Amino acid sequence: MDYQTFNIFEFGKKKFSKTPFFDTESNIMPFETQLAIVSHYLHLKGKKFEVTYKEMAVKLIEHWSILLND
């Protein structure tokens, strides 16, 4: 996967907090929760517990990358 690098300024600029992302139960996931999942995954990357967050974190990163390219 080819991920774009982005920073918190770009999040604000693109208004990511207003862009819905749905969890596995079709509920809108708050932006703060999205950030928590990705940061937990990145913190645990390479460790045995990364699997807990990996699937959802990868989906979120892909979602954000698409939004940044719009």
CHARMM internal coordinates of N, CA and C (Angstrom, degrees):
IC EDIT
DIST 1 N 1 CA 1.4498
DIST 1 CA 1 C 1.5171
ANGL 1 N 1 CA 1 C 110.13
DIST 1 C 2 N 1.3039
ANGL 1 CA 1 C 2 N 114.91
DIHE 1 N 1 CA 1 C 2 N 142.48
DIST 2 N 2 CA 1.4541
ANGL 1 C 2 N 2 CA 120.20
DIHE 1 CA 1 C 2 N 2 CA 179.79
DIST 2 CA 2 C 1.5263
ANGL 2 N 2 CA 2 C 108.72
DIHE 1 C 2 N 2 CA 2 C -108.12
DIST 2 C 3 N 1.3231
ANGL 2 CA 2 C 3 N 116.78
DIHE 2 N 2 CA 2 C 3 N 100.34
DIST 3 N 3 CA 1.4617
ANGL 2 C 3 N 3 CA 121.11
DIHE 2 CA 2 C 3 N 3 CA -177.95
DIST 3 CA 3 C 1.5147
ANGL 3 N 3 CA 3 C 110.38
DIHE 2 C 3 N 3 CA 3 C -92.74
DIST 3 C 4 N 1.3123
ANGL 3 CA 3 C 4 N 114.24
DIHE 3 N 3 CA 3 C 4 N 140.42
DIST 4 N 4 CA 1.4613
ANGL 3 C 4 N 4 CA 120.39
DIHE 3 CA 3 C 4 N 4 CA 175.79
DIST 4 CA 4 C 1.5221
ANGL 4 N 4 CA 4 C 108.32
DIHE 3 C 4 N 4 CA 4 C -83.38
DIST 4 C 5 N 1.3051
ANGL 4 CA 4 C 5 N 117.00
DIHE 4 N 4 CA 4 C 5 N 143.89
DIST 5 N 5 CA 1.4560
ANGL 4 C 5 N 5 CA 121.19
DIHE 4 CA 4 C 5 N 5 CA 175.85
DIST 5 CA 5 C 1.5117
ANGL 5 N 5 CA 5 C 108.29
DIHE 4 C 5 N 5 CA 5 C -86.10
DIST 5 C 6 N 1.3152
ANGL 5 CA 5 C 6 N 116.29
DIHE 5 N 5 CA 5 C 6 N 134.61
DIST 6 N 6 CA 1.4547
ANGL 5 C 6 N 6 CA 120.17
DIHE 5 CA 5 C 6 N 6 CA 179.21
DIST 6 CA 6 C 1.5206
ANGL 6 N 6 CA 6 C 109.01
DIHE 5 C 6 N 6 CA 6 C -145.61
DIST 6 C 7 N 1.3249
ANGL 6 CA 6 C 7 N 116.18
DIHE 6 N 6 CA 6 C 7 N 163.24
DIST 7 N 7 CA 1.4595
ANGL 6 C 7 N 7 CA 120.77
DIHE 6 CA 6 C 7 N 7 CA -179.18
DIST 7 CA 7 C 1.5171
ANGL 7 N 7 CA 7 C 110.15
DIHE 6 C 7 N 7 CA 7 C -126.40
DIST 7 C 8 N 1.3173
ANGL 7 CA 7 C 8 N 117.21
DIHE 7 N 7 CA 7 C 8 N 176.24
DIST 8 N 8 CA 1.4544
ANGL 7 C 8 N 8 CA 122.58
DIHE 7 CA 7 C 8 N 8 CA -175.45
DIST 8 CA 8 C 1.5257
ANGL 8 N 8 CA 8 C 111.83
DIHE 7 C 8 N 8 CA 8 C -64.68
DIST 8 C 9 N 1.3328
ANGL 8 CA 8 C 9 N 118.15
DIHE 8 N 8 CA 8 C 9 N -29.38
DIST 9 N 9 CA 1.4629
ANGL 8 C 9 N 9 CA 121.13
DIHE 8 CA 8 C 9 N 9 CA 176.54
DIST 9 CA 9 C 1.5261
ANGL 9 N 9 CA 9 C 110.10
DIHE 8 C 9 N 9 CA 9 C -61.62
DIST 9 C 10 N 1.3241
ANGL 9 CA 9 C 10 N 116.92
DIHE 9 N 9 CA 9 C 10 N -43.05
DIST 10 N 10 CA 1.4530
ANGL 9 C 10 N 10 CA 120.86
DIHE 9 CA 9 C 10 N 10 CA 179.20
DIST 10 CA 10 C 1.5254
ANGL 10 N 10 CA 10 C 111.32
DIHE 9 C 10 N 10 CA 10 C -65.96
DIST 10 C 11 N 1.3380
ANGL 10 CA 10 C 11 N 117.26
DIHE 10 N 10 CA 10 C 11 N -33.22
DIST 11 N 11 CA 1.4671
ANGL 10 C 11 N 11 CA 119.72
DIHE 10 CA 10 C 11 N 11 CA 175.42
DIST 11 CA 11 C 1.5203
ANGL 11 N 11 CA 11 C 109.61
DIHE 10 C 11 N 11 CA 11 C -58.68
DIST 11 C 12 N 1.3150
ANGL 11 CA 11 C 12 N 116.50
DIHE 11 N 11 CA 11 C 12 N -49.82
DIST 12 N 12 CA 1.4588
ANGL 11 C 12 N 12 CA 120.98
DIHE 11 CA 11 C 12 N 12 CA -179.50
DIST 12 CA 12 C 1.5155
ANGL 12 N 12 CA 12 C 111.81
DIHE 11 C 12 N 12 CA 12 C -63.89
DIST 12 C 13 N 1.3071
ANGL 12 CA 12 C 13 N 115.87
DIHE 12 N 12 CA 12 C 13 N -41.66
DIST 13 N 13 CA 1.4584
ANGL 12 C 13 N 13 CA 121.79
DIHE 12 CA 12 C 13 N 13 CA -178.54
DIST 13 CA 13 C 1.5266
ANGL 13 N 13 CA 13 C 111.19
DIHE 12 C 13 N 13 CA 13 C -62.04
DIST 13 C 14 N 1.2973
ANGL 13 CA 13 C 14 N 117.41
DIHE 13 N 13 CA 13 C 14 N -40.20
DIST 14 N 14 CA 1.4623
ANGL 13 C 14 N 14 CA 122.02
DIHE 13 CA 13 C 14 N 14 CA -179.50
DIST 14 CA 14 C 1.5305
ANGL 14 N 14 CA 14 C 112.28
DIHE 13 C 14 N 14 CA 14 C -87.97
DIST 14 C 15 N 1.3230
ANGL 14 CA 14 C 15 N 117.13
DIHE 14 N 14 CA 14 C 15 N -3.78
DIST 15 N 15 CA 1.4650
ANGL 14 C 15 N 15 CA 122.17
DIHE 14 CA 14 C 15 N 15 CA 179.69
DIST 15 CA 15 C 1.5334
ANGL 15 N 15 CA 15 C 111.99
DIHE 14 C 15 N 15 CA 15 C 57.21
DIST 15 C 16 N 1.3123
ANGL 15 CA 15 C 16 N 115.52
DIHE 15 N 15 CA 15 C 16 N 51.35
DIST 16 N 16 CA 1.4603
ANGL 15 C 16 N 16 CA 120.75
DIHE 15 CA 15 C 16 N 16 CA 179.65
DIST 16 CA 16 C 1.5192
ANGL 16 N 16 CA 16 C 112.10
DIHE 15 C 16 N 16 CA 16 C -59.40
DIST 16 C 17 N 1.3193
ANGL 16 CA 16 C 17 N 116.89
DIHE 16 N 16 CA 16 C 17 N -30.73
DIST 17 N 17 CA 1.4531
ANGL 16 C 17 N 17 CA 119.01
DIHE 16 CA 16 C 17 N 17 CA -178.10
DIST 17 CA 17 C 1.5237
ANGL 17 N 17 CA 17 C 111.63
DIHE 16 C 17 N 17 CA 17 C -65.18
DIST 17 C 18 N 1.3267
ANGL 17 CA 17 C 18 N 117.94
DIHE 17 N 17 CA 17 C 18 N -17.31
DIST 18 N 18 CA 1.4660
ANGL 17 C 18 N 18 CA 122.04
DIHE 17 CA 17 C 18 N 18 CA 178.74
DIST 18 CA 18 C 1.5269
ANGL 18 N 18 CA 18 C 112.04
DIHE 17 C 18 N 18 CA 18 C -96.66
DIST 18 C 19 N 1.3192
ANGL 18 CA 18 C 19 N 117.88
DIHE 18 N 18 CA 18 C 19 N -2.66
DIST 19 N 19 CA 1.4582
ANGL 18 C 19 N 19 CA 122.22
DIHE 18 CA 18 C 19 N 19 CA -177.69
DIST 19 CA 19 C 1.5260
ANGL 19 N 19 CA 19 C 109.14
DIHE 18 C 19 N 19 CA 19 C -96.71
DIST 19 C 20 N 1.3335
ANGL 19 CA 19 C 20 N 117.64
DIHE 19 N 19 CA 19 C 20 N 115.64
DIST 20 N 20 CA 1.4641
ANGL 19 C 20 N 20 CA 118.46
DIHE 19 CA 19 C 20 N 20 CA -175.79
DIST 20 CA 20 C 1.5223
ANGL 20 N 20 CA 20 C 113.69
DIHE 19 C 20 N 20 CA 20 C -71.18
DIST 20 C 21 N 1.3039
ANGL 20 CA 20 C 21 N 114.73
DIHE 20 N 20 CA 20 C 21 N 143.03
DIST 21 N 21 CA 1.4555
ANGL 20 C 21 N 21 CA 122.55
DIHE 20 CA 20 C 21 N 21 CA 170.80
DIST 21 CA 21 C 1.5191
ANGL 21 N 21 CA 21 C 105.26
DIHE 20 C 21 N 21 CA 21 C -133.17
DIST 21 C 22 N 1.3161
ANGL 21 CA 21 C 22 N 116.47
DIHE 21 N 21 CA 21 C 22 N 133.77
DIST 22 N 22 CA 1.4561
ANGL 21 C 22 N 22 CA 120.47
DIHE 21 CA 21 C 22 N 22 CA -174.16
DIST 22 CA 22 C 1.5233
ANGL 22 N 22 CA 22 C 111.33
DIHE 21 C 22 N 22 CA 22 C -103.86
DIST 22 C 23 N 1.3317
ANGL 22 CA 22 C 23 N 115.49
DIHE 22 N 22 CA 22 C 23 N 138.11
DIST 23 N 23 CA 1.4588
ANGL 22 C 23 N 23 CA 120.36
DIHE 22 CA 22 C 23 N 23 CA 177.71
DIST 23 CA 23 C 1.5287
ANGL 23 N 23 CA 23 C 109.76
DIHE 22 C 23 N 23 CA 23 C -79.05
DIST 23 C 24 N 1.3102
ANGL 23 CA 23 C 24 N 116.68
DIHE 23 N 23 CA 23 C 24 N -172.99
DIST 24 N 24 CA 1.4610
ANGL 23 C 24 N 24 CA 121.44
DIHE 23 CA 23 C 24 N 24 CA -176.39
DIST 24 CA 24 C 1.5210
ANGL 24 N 24 CA 24 C 113.26
DIHE 23 C 24 N 24 CA 24 C -68.26
DIST 24 C 25 N 1.3238
ANGL 24 CA 24 C 25 N 117.19
DIHE 24 N 24 CA 24 C 25 N -15.76
DIST 25 N 25 CA 1.4683
ANGL 24 C 25 N 25 CA 121.32
DIHE 24 CA 24 C 25 N 25 CA 179.12
DIST 25 CA 25 C 1.5296
ANGL 25 N 25 CA 25 C 111.45
DIHE 24 C 25 N 25 CA 25 C -103.62
DIST 25 C 26 N 1.3262
ANGL 25 CA 25 C 26 N 116.77
DIHE 25 N 25 CA 25 C 26 N 16.44
DIST 26 N 26 CA 1.4743
ANGL 25 C 26 N 26 CA 123.82
DIHE 25 CA 25 C 26 N 26 CA 178.81
DIST 26 CA 26 C 1.5259
ANGL 26 N 26 CA 26 C 113.79
DIHE 25 C 26 N 26 CA 26 C 64.57
DIST 26 C 27 N 1.3152
ANGL 26 CA 26 C 27 N 116.95
DIHE 26 N 26 CA 26 C 27 N 26.61
DIST 27 N 27 CA 1.4659
ANGL 26 C 27 N 27 CA 121.83
DIHE 26 CA 26 C 27 N 27 CA 173.48
DIST 27 CA 27 C 1.5211
ANGL 27 N 27 CA 27 C 108.65
DIHE 26 C 27 N 27 CA 27 C -97.67
DIST 27 C 28 N 1.3277
ANGL 27 CA 27 C 28 N 116.20
DIHE 27 N 27 CA 27 C 28 N 145.44
DIST 28 N 28 CA 1.4656
ANGL 27 C 28 N 28 CA 119.00
DIHE 27 CA 27 C 28 N 28 CA 176.52
DIST 28 CA 28 C 1.5225
ANGL 28 N 28 CA 28 C 108.66
DIHE 27 C 28 N 28 CA 28 C -68.03
DIST 28 C 29 N 1.3264
ANGL 28 CA 28 C 29 N 115.44
DIHE 28 N 28 CA 28 C 29 N 128.00
DIST 29 N 29 CA 1.4621
ANGL 28 C 29 N 29 CA 121.29
DIHE 28 CA 28 C 29 N 29 CA -179.98
DIST 29 CA 29 C 1.5295
ANGL 29 N 29 CA 29 C 108.54
DIHE 28 C 29 N 29 CA 29 C -91.99
DIST 29 C 30 N 1.3301
ANGL 29 CA 29 C 30 N 117.81
DIHE 29 N 29 CA 29 C 30 N 122.50
DIST 30 N 30 CA 1.4677
ANGL 29 C 30 N 30 CA 119.79
DIHE 29 CA 29 C 30 N 30 CA 178.28
DIST 30 CA 30 C 1.5314
ANGL 30 N 30 CA 30 C 111.30
DIHE 29 C 30 N 30 CA 30 C -59.14
DIST 30 C 31 N 1.3237
ANGL 30 CA 30 C 31 N 115.24
DIHE 30 N 30 CA 30 C 31 N 148.33
DIST 31 N 31 CA 1.4577
ANGL 30 C 31 N 31 CA 120.31
DIHE 30 CA 30 C 31 N 31 CA -178.36
DIST 31 CA 31 C 1.5210
ANGL 31 N 31 CA 31 C 111.99
DIHE 30 C 31 N 31 CA 31 C -58.69
DIST 31 C 32 N 1.3209
ANGL 31 CA 31 C 32 N 117.23
DIHE 31 N 31 CA 31 C 32 N -36.46
DIST 32 N 32 CA 1.4686
ANGL 31 C 32 N 32 CA 120.92
DIHE 31 CA 31 C 32 N 32 CA 178.99
DIST 32 CA 32 C 1.5211
ANGL 32 N 32 CA 32 C 110.83
DIHE 31 C 32 N 32 CA 32 C -61.57
DIST 32 C 33 N 1.3191
ANGL 32 CA 32 C 33 N 116.69
DIHE 32 N 32 CA 32 C 33 N -37.80
DIST 33 N 33 CA 1.4684
ANGL 32 C 33 N 33 CA 121.32
DIHE 32 CA 32 C 33 N 33 CA 178.23
DIST 33 CA 33 C 1.5250
ANGL 33 N 33 CA 33 C 110.23
DIHE 32 C 33 N 33 CA 33 C -68.55
DIST 33 C 34 N 1.3283
ANGL 33 CA 33 C 34 N 116.49
DIHE 33 N 33 CA 33 C 34 N -40.07
DIST 34 N 34 CA 1.4563
ANGL 33 C 34 N 34 CA 120.75
DIHE 33 CA 33 C 34 N 34 CA 177.00
DIST 34 CA 34 C 1.5300
ANGL 34 N 34 CA 34 C 109.98
DIHE 33 C 34 N 34 CA 34 C -58.28
DIST 34 C 35 N 1.3280
ANGL 34 CA 34 C 35 N 115.88
DIHE 34 N 34 CA 34 C 35 N -47.50
DIST 35 N 35 CA 1.4702
ANGL 34 C 35 N 35 CA 120.17
DIHE 34 CA 34 C 35 N 35 CA 179.37
DIST 35 CA 35 C 1.5217
ANGL 35 N 35 CA 35 C 111.25
DIHE 34 C 35 N 35 CA 35 C -61.44
DIST 35 C 36 N 1.3157
ANGL 35 CA 35 C 36 N 116.86
DIHE 35 N 35 CA 35 C 36 N -40.97
DIST 36 N 36 CA 1.4678
ANGL 35 C 36 N 36 CA 120.75
DIHE 35 CA 35 C 36 N 36 CA -179.58
DIST 36 CA 36 C 1.5274
ANGL 36 N 36 CA 36 C 111.17
DIHE 35 C 36 N 36 CA 36 C -62.68
DIST 36 C 37 N 1.3182
ANGL 36 CA 36 C 37 N 117.16
DIHE 36 N 36 CA 36 C 37 N -43.91
DIST 37 N 37 CA 1.4665
ANGL 36 C 37 N 37 CA 120.89
DIHE 36 CA 36 C 37 N 37 CA -179.72
DIST 37 CA 37 C 1.5187
ANGL 37 N 37 CA 37 C 110.88
DIHE 36 C 37 N 37 CA 37 C -62.60
DIST 37 C 38 N 1.3290
ANGL 37 CA 37 C 38 N 116.62
DIHE 37 N 37 CA 37 C 38 N -46.79
DIST 38 N 38 CA 1.4673
ANGL 37 C 38 N 38 CA 119.94
DIHE 37 CA 37 C 38 N 38 CA -179.18
DIST 38 CA 38 C 1.5252
ANGL 38 N 38 CA 38 C 110.89
DIHE 37 C 38 N 38 CA 38 C -66.06
DIST 38 C 39 N 1.3252
ANGL 38 CA 38 C 39 N 117.56
DIHE 38 N 38 CA 38 C 39 N -42.67
DIST 39 N 39 CA 1.4665
ANGL 38 C 39 N 39 CA 118.67
DIHE 38 CA 38 C 39 N 39 CA -178.99
DIST 39 CA 39 C 1.5276
ANGL 39 N 39 CA 39 C 111.29
DIHE 38 C 39 N 39 CA 39 C -67.54
DIST 39 C 40 N 1.3258
ANGL 39 CA 39 C 40 N 118.18
DIHE 39 N 39 CA 39 C 40 N -36.44
DIST 40 N 40 CA 1.4712
ANGL 39 C 40 N 40 CA 120.74
DIHE 39 CA 39 C 40 N 40 CA 176.11
DIST 40 CA 40 C 1.5306
ANGL 40 N 40 CA 40 C 109.78
DIHE 39 C 40 N 40 CA 40 C -63.80
DIST 40 C 41 N 1.3075
ANGL 40 CA 40 C 41 N 116.16
DIHE 40 N 40 CA 40 C 41 N -44.54
DIST 41 N 41 CA 1.4711
ANGL 40 C 41 N 41 CA 119.72
DIHE 40 CA 40 C 41 N 41 CA 179.15
DIST 41 CA 41 C 1.5311
ANGL 41 N 41 CA 41 C 110.63
DIHE 40 C 41 N 41 CA 41 C -60.43
DIST 41 C 42 N 1.3173
ANGL 41 CA 41 C 42 N 116.87
DIHE 41 N 41 CA 41 C 42 N -48.30
DIST 42 N 42 CA 1.4647
ANGL 41 C 42 N 42 CA 119.79
DIHE 41 CA 41 C 42 N 42 CA -178.27
DIST 42 CA 42 C 1.5277
ANGL 42 N 42 CA 42 C 111.48
DIHE 41 C 42 N 42 CA 42 C -63.88
DIST 42 C 43 N 1.3248
ANGL 42 CA 42 C 43 N 116.78
DIHE 42 N 42 CA 42 C 43 N -35.61
DIST 43 N 43 CA 1.4642
ANGL 42 C 43 N 43 CA 120.90
DIHE 42 CA 42 C 43 N 43 CA 178.10
DIST 43 CA 43 C 1.5359
ANGL 43 N 43 CA 43 C 111.20
DIHE 42 C 43 N 43 CA 43 C -67.17
DIST 43 C 44 N 1.3285
ANGL 43 CA 43 C 44 N 116.05
DIHE 43 N 43 CA 43 C 44 N -35.91
DIST 44 N 44 CA 1.4701
ANGL 43 C 44 N 44 CA 120.64
DIHE 43 CA 43 C 44 N 44 CA -176.59
DIST 44 CA 44 C 1.5273
ANGL 44 N 44 CA 44 C 113.79
DIHE 43 C 44 N 44 CA 44 C -95.53
DIST 44 C 45 N 1.3288
ANGL 44 CA 44 C 45 N 117.19
DIHE 44 N 44 CA 44 C 45 N -1.08
DIST 45 N 45 CA 1.4638
ANGL 44 C 45 N 45 CA 120.93
DIHE 44 CA 44 C 45 N 45 CA -177.15
DIST 45 CA 45 C 1.5328
ANGL 45 N 45 CA 45 C 110.44
DIHE 44 C 45 N 45 CA 45 C -55.76
DIST 45 C 46 N 1.3226
ANGL 45 CA 45 C 46 N 114.78
DIHE 45 N 45 CA 45 C 46 N 130.91
DIST 46 N 46 CA 1.4614
ANGL 45 C 46 N 46 CA 120.12
DIHE 45 CA 45 C 46 N 46 CA -178.76
DIST 46 CA 46 C 1.5107
ANGL 46 N 46 CA 46 C 113.58
DIHE 45 C 46 N 46 CA 46 C 90.53
DIST 46 C 47 N 1.3222
ANGL 46 CA 46 C 47 N 117.03
DIHE 46 N 46 CA 46 C 47 N -5.44
DIST 47 N 47 CA 1.4675
ANGL 46 C 47 N 47 CA 121.38
DIHE 46 CA 46 C 47 N 47 CA 178.33
DIST 47 CA 47 C 1.5242
ANGL 47 N 47 CA 47 C 108.96
DIHE 46 C 47 N 47 CA 47 C -108.04
DIST 47 C 48 N 1.3058
ANGL 47 CA 47 C 48 N 117.09
DIHE 47 N 47 CA 47 C 48 N 163.76
DIST 48 N 48 CA 1.4625
ANGL 47 C 48 N 48 CA 120.58
DIHE 47 CA 47 C 48 N 48 CA -174.55
DIST 48 CA 48 C 1.5277
ANGL 48 N 48 CA 48 C 113.42
DIHE 47 C 48 N 48 CA 48 C -65.45
DIST 48 C 49 N 1.3265
ANGL 48 CA 48 C 49 N 118.67
DIHE 48 N 48 CA 48 C 49 N -19.96
DIST 49 N 49 CA 1.4592
ANGL 48 C 49 N 49 CA 121.19
DIHE 48 CA 48 C 49 N 49 CA -178.26
DIST 49 CA 49 C 1.5275
ANGL 49 N 49 CA 49 C 114.02
DIHE 48 C 49 N 49 CA 49 C -90.06
DIST 49 C 50 N 1.3348
ANGL 49 CA 49 C 50 N 117.39
DIHE 49 N 49 CA 49 C 50 N -0.65
DIST 50 N 50 CA 1.4633
ANGL 49 C 50 N 50 CA 119.97
DIHE 49 CA 49 C 50 N 50 CA -179.43
DIST 50 CA 50 C 1.5227
ANGL 50 N 50 CA 50 C 112.04
DIHE 49 C 50 N 50 CA 50 C -61.16
DIST 50 C 51 N 1.3187
ANGL 50 CA 50 C 51 N 117.04
DIHE 50 N 50 CA 50 C 51 N -29.03
DIST 51 N 51 CA 1.4585
ANGL 50 C 51 N 51 CA 121.62
DIHE 50 CA 50 C 51 N 51 CA -176.85
DIST 51 CA 51 C 1.5324
ANGL 51 N 51 CA 51 C 111.50
DIHE 50 C 51 N 51 CA 51 C -59.24
DIST 51 C 52 N 1.3140
ANGL 51 CA 51 C 52 N 118.05
DIHE 51 N 51 CA 51 C 52 N -27.68
DIST 52 N 52 CA 1.4566
ANGL 51 C 52 N 52 CA 122.34
DIHE 51 CA 51 C 52 N 52 CA 179.54
DIST 52 CA 52 C 1.5282
ANGL 52 N 52 CA 52 C 111.65
DIHE 51 C 52 N 52 CA 52 C -59.10
DIST 52 C 53 N 1.3188
ANGL 52 CA 52 C 53 N 117.55
DIHE 52 N 52 CA 52 C 53 N -36.48
DIST 53 N 53 CA 1.4634
ANGL 52 C 53 N 53 CA 122.48
DIHE 52 CA 52 C 53 N 53 CA -174.63
DIST 53 CA 53 C 1.5279
ANGL 53 N 53 CA 53 C 114.08
DIHE 52 C 53 N 53 CA 53 C -111.62
DIST 53 C 54 N 1.3143
ANGL 53 CA 53 C 54 N 117.65
DIHE 53 N 53 CA 53 C 54 N -12.38
DIST 54 N 54 CA 1.4674
ANGL 53 C 54 N 54 CA 121.18
DIHE 53 CA 53 C 54 N 54 CA -168.80
DIST 54 CA 54 C 1.5286
ANGL 54 N 54 CA 54 C 113.99
DIHE 53 C 54 N 54 CA 54 C -58.48
DIST 54 C 55 N 1.3155
ANGL 54 CA 54 C 55 N 118.75
DIHE 54 N 54 CA 54 C 55 N -51.70
DIST 55 N 55 CA 1.4635
ANGL 54 C 55 N 55 CA 120.99
DIHE 54 CA 54 C 55 N 55 CA -174.55
DIST 55 CA 55 C 1.5352
ANGL 55 N 55 CA 55 C 111.49
DIHE 54 C 55 N 55 CA 55 C -59.44
DIST 55 C 56 N 1.3135
ANGL 55 CA 55 C 56 N 116.57
DIHE 55 N 55 CA 55 C 56 N -49.08
DIST 56 N 56 CA 1.4665
ANGL 55 C 56 N 56 CA 119.51
DIHE 55 CA 55 C 56 N 56 CA -178.97
DIST 56 CA 56 C 1.5230
ANGL 56 N 56 CA 56 C 111.19
DIHE 55 C 56 N 56 CA 56 C -69.86
DIST 56 C 57 N 1.3203
ANGL 56 CA 56 C 57 N 118.02
DIHE 56 N 56 CA 56 C 57 N -38.08
DIST 57 N 57 CA 1.4647
ANGL 56 C 57 N 57 CA 121.02
DIHE 56 CA 56 C 57 N 57 CA 179.64
DIST 57 CA 57 C 1.5254
ANGL 57 N 57 CA 57 C 111.17
DIHE 56 C 57 N 57 CA 57 C -63.21
DIST 57 C 58 N 1.3193
ANGL 57 CA 57 C 58 N 117.68
DIHE 57 N 57 CA 57 C 58 N -41.77
DIST 58 N 58 CA 1.4647
ANGL 57 C 58 N 58 CA 121.04
DIHE 57 CA 57 C 58 N 58 CA 179.13
DIST 58 CA 58 C 1.5317
ANGL 58 N 58 CA 58 C 109.78
DIHE 57 C 58 N 58 CA 58 C -63.37
DIST 58 C 59 N 1.3269
ANGL 58 CA 58 C 59 N 117.58
DIHE 58 N 58 CA 58 C 59 N -42.26
DIST 59 N 59 CA 1.4731
ANGL 58 C 59 N 59 CA 121.02
DIHE 58 CA 58 C 59 N 59 CA 177.41
DIST 59 CA 59 C 1.5289
ANGL 59 N 59 CA 59 C 110.79
DIHE 58 C 59 N 59 CA 59 C -61.21
DIST 59 C 60 N 1.3208
ANGL 59 CA 59 C 60 N 116.44
DIHE 59 N 59 CA 59 C 60 N -43.05
DIST 60 N 60 CA 1.4632
ANGL 59 C 60 N 60 CA 120.15
DIHE 59 CA 59 C 60 N 60 CA 179.84
DIST 60 CA 60 C 1.5205
ANGL 60 N 60 CA 60 C 111.78
DIHE 59 C 60 N 60 CA 60 C -64.85
DIST 60 C 61 N 1.3093
ANGL 60 CA 60 C 61 N 117.15
DIHE 60 N 60 CA 60 C 61 N -44.15
DIST 61 N 61 CA 1.4646
ANGL 60 C 61 N 61 CA 120.99
DIHE 60 CA 60 C 61 N 61 CA 179.74
DIST 61 CA 61 C 1.5279
ANGL 61 N 61 CA 61 C 110.25
DIHE 60 C 61 N 61 CA 61 C -62.88
DIST 61 C 62 N 1.3079
ANGL 61 CA 61 C 62 N 117.18
DIHE 61 N 61 CA 61 C 62 N -40.51
DIST 62 N 62 CA 1.4695
ANGL 61 C 62 N 62 CA 120.46
DIHE 61 CA 61 C 62 N 62 CA 176.84
DIST 62 CA 62 C 1.5258
ANGL 62 N 62 CA 62 C 110.50
DIHE 61 C 62 N 62 CA 62 C -64.09
DIST 62 C 63 N 1.3227
ANGL 62 CA 62 C 63 N 116.92
DIHE 62 N 62 CA 62 C 63 N -43.27
DIST 63 N 63 CA 1.4698
ANGL 62 C 63 N 63 CA 122.47
DIHE 62 CA 62 C 63 N 63 CA 178.45
DIST 63 CA 63 C 1.5318
ANGL 63 N 63 CA 63 C 110.34
DIHE 62 C 63 N 63 CA 63 C -60.03
DIST 63 C 64 N 1.3142
ANGL 63 CA 63 C 64 N 116.89
DIHE 63 N 63 CA 63 C 64 N -47.34
DIST 64 N 64 CA 1.4644
ANGL 63 C 64 N 64 CA 120.65
DIHE 63 CA 63 C 64 N 64 CA -179.87
DIST 64 CA 64 C 1.5236
ANGL 64 N 64 CA 64 C 110.94
DIHE 63 C 64 N 64 CA 64 C -64.20
DIST 64 C 65 N 1.3349
ANGL 64 CA 64 C 65 N 117.01
DIHE 64 N 64 CA 64 C 65 N -40.08
DIST 65 N 65 CA 1.4713
ANGL 64 C 65 N 65 CA 120.21
DIHE 64 CA 64 C 65 N 65 CA -179.56
DIST 65 CA 65 C 1.5174
ANGL 65 N 65 CA 65 C 111.06
DIHE 64 C 65 N 65 CA 65 C -62.59
DIST 65 C 66 N 1.3136
ANGL 65 CA 65 C 66 N 117.49
DIHE 65 N 65 CA 65 C 66 N -39.89
DIST 66 N 66 CA 1.4636
ANGL 65 C 66 N 66 CA 121.61
DIHE 65 CA 65 C 66 N 66 CA 177.40
DIST 66 CA 66 C 1.5321
ANGL 66 N 66 CA 66 C 109.73
DIHE 65 C 66 N 66 CA 66 C -63.14
DIST 66 C 67 N 1.3158
ANGL 66 CA 66 C 67 N 116.54
DIHE 66 N 66 CA 66 C 67 N -45.40
DIST 67 N 67 CA 1.4743
ANGL 66 C 67 N 67 CA 120.44
DIHE 66 CA 66 C 67 N 67 CA -179.92
DIST 67 CA 67 C 1.5266
ANGL 67 N 67 CA 67 C 111.99
DIHE 66 C 67 N 67 CA 67 C -62.90
DIST 67 C 68 N 1.3090
ANGL 67 CA 67 C 68 N 116.74
DIHE 67 N 67 CA 67 C 68 N -37.77
DIST 68 N 68 CA 1.4725
ANGL 67 C 68 N 68 CA 119.79
DIHE 67 CA 67 C 68 N 68 CA 179.41
DIST 68 CA 68 C 1.5167
ANGL 68 N 68 CA 68 C 111.79
DIHE 67 C 68 N 68 CA 68 C -67.60
DIST 68 C 69 N 1.3254
ANGL 68 CA 68 C 69 N 116.94
DIHE 68 N 68 CA 68 C 69 N -26.75
DIST 69 N 69 CA 1.4584
ANGL 68 C 69 N 69 CA 120.54
DIHE 68 CA 68 C 69 N 69 CA -179.26
DIST 69 CA 69 C 1.5248
ANGL 69 N 69 CA 69 C 113.04
DIHE 68 C 69 N 69 CA 69 C -87.40
DIST 69 C 70 N 1.3274
ANGL 69 CA 69 C 70 N 117.50
DIHE 69 N 69 CA 69 C 70 N -6.03
DIST 70 N 70 CA 1.4797
ANGL 69 C 70 N 70 CA 120.76
DIHE 69 CA 69 C 70 N 70 CA 177.51
DIST 70 CA 70 C 1.5071
ANGL 70 N 70 CA 70 C 111.47
DIHE 69 C 70 N 70 CA 70 C -73.27
END
COOR INIT
IC SEED 1 N 1 CA 1 C
IC BUILD
